[in-house]
Amino acid sequence: NAGVTQTPKFQVLKTGQSMTLQCAQDMNHNSMYWYRQDPGMGLRLIYYSASEGTTDKGEVPNGYNVSRLNKREFSLRLESAAPSQTSVYFCATAWGGEKLFFGSGTQLSVL
Amino acid sequence: AQSVTQLDSQVPVFEEAPVELRCNYSSSVSVYLFWYVQYPNQGLQLLLKYLSGSTLVKGINGFEAEFNKSQTSFHLRKPSVHISDTAEYFCAVYNAGNMLTFGGGTRLMVKP
């Protein structure tokens, strides 16, 4: 039982490059989330998906897109990476929206 | 809108001493309150939560928190910390129809 699996764990991009962060869960949860974590700012919600087939913007969606491919998978795409997107990215899942289960994170550096 | 303020960004403490990590929130409606812990190079995991009922909530690893509605606070406490408690702690607030909002985090540094 892996829980919430994120790939890759580390990534370095050049400004303007694109990439997709993958998240998969085997907990049969309906809700999935993407957060970014920056020092002193806690976790800020980028996008979320309350159920398969739906996605909604969070607090900081600009520069990102998401896809809820099926109930298990929720990907985050950076179309044209910028240095301001250097951060640690966490995927999380929940039955509803209360208790979240987190992946181990993706450390992204944009040069 | 709701917000969460963690008043201390870092809290150094000696092993076996008591500790309190402070959290204040603002919301116009009733909320659920949470503390999450993040150990180095890991994701967050739930420490404890307040949904309703008794205002004193006990969590894992000997931590507890007290909900104070009049002061809109949810401070986290432990009577005697261990080196292994070194981590970052996040307070969070949730209300139905909204998402979980996190505070900025408090880094607890336990020294021998």
Contacts between the chains, C-beta under 8 A, distances in Angstrom:
chain1	res1	chain2	res2	distance
A	4	B	43	7.4
A	33	B	99	7.7
A	40	B	9	6.3
A	40	B	104	5.3
A	40	B	105	7.3
A	41	B	104	5.8
A	42	B	4	7.6
A	42	B	6	7.8
A	42	B	90	5.9
A	42	B	102	3.9
A	42	B	103	5.3
A	42	B	104	4.5
A	42	B	105	5.2
A	43	B	44	7.4
A	43	B	90	6.9
A	43	B	102	4.4
A	44	B	102	7.6
A	45	B	99	5.4
A	45	B	100	7.7
A	48	B	99	6.4
A	58	B	99	6.5
A	90	B	43	5.7
A	90	B	44	7.2
A	92	B	43	7.6
A	92	B	44	7.8
A	97	B	94	6.2
A	97	B	98	7.8
A	97	B	99	6.2
A	97	B	100	6.3
A	98	B	32	6.0
A	98	B	34	7.7
A	98	B	49	7.3
A	98	B	51	7.9
A	98	B	94	5.6
A	98	B	100	7.4
A	99	B	34	7.7
A	99	B	46	5.6
A	99	B	49	6.8
A	100	B	36	7.9
A	100	B	44	7.3
A	100	B	46	7.5
A	100	B	100	6.4
A	102	B	43	3.2
A	102	B	44	4.7
A	102	B	45	7.0
A	103	B	43	5.4
A	104	B	41	7.5
A	104	B	42	5.8
A	104	B	43	5.0
A	105	B	41	7.8
A	105	B	42	7.6
A	105	B	43	5.7
